């Protein structure tokens, strides 16, 4: 069954486990939601696409050995994997061209980090004319230090801000249960 929808699983790669902000506490609930969404996508006949972030050095460098999908993911042999070098998954990776060739008009965005590559991909996808659903609980992020206020910004605050700026401007904000409930 073919549809016009693709699930994007962005940057769910071992590189993150080697960053100083990594925490399993946040990861455990996220991974369940991510695989629920992947399972739903397969049931609906959506294309499931994985994206890996690459940099020239550090833990996001292919030479590090960490630029690989996390082993909990339900990746099938025929799923496409794209590599990117910028924050959005669509441009400079070949993904946009691939989706266009497949007749994909709707994107469902998930992955790691909520406010970075997931949000940026959502904005670019909207600008390119895709209908975009942003599945907030199937994205993962970590607390961040605000250098202007010297405050630690919580995951909840980051997610809330991301939802605020994306909602009805760039995407429809969704929850995993809306798909896989």
Beta strands, then each sheet from edge to edge (+ up, - down):
strand 1: 5-10
strand 2: 47-53
strand 3: 80-84
strand 4: 106-112
strand 5: 131-140
strand 6: 144-146
strand 7: 151-153
strand 8: 172-174
sheet 1: 3+ 2+ 1+ 4+ 5+ 8+
sheet 2: 6+ 7-
end
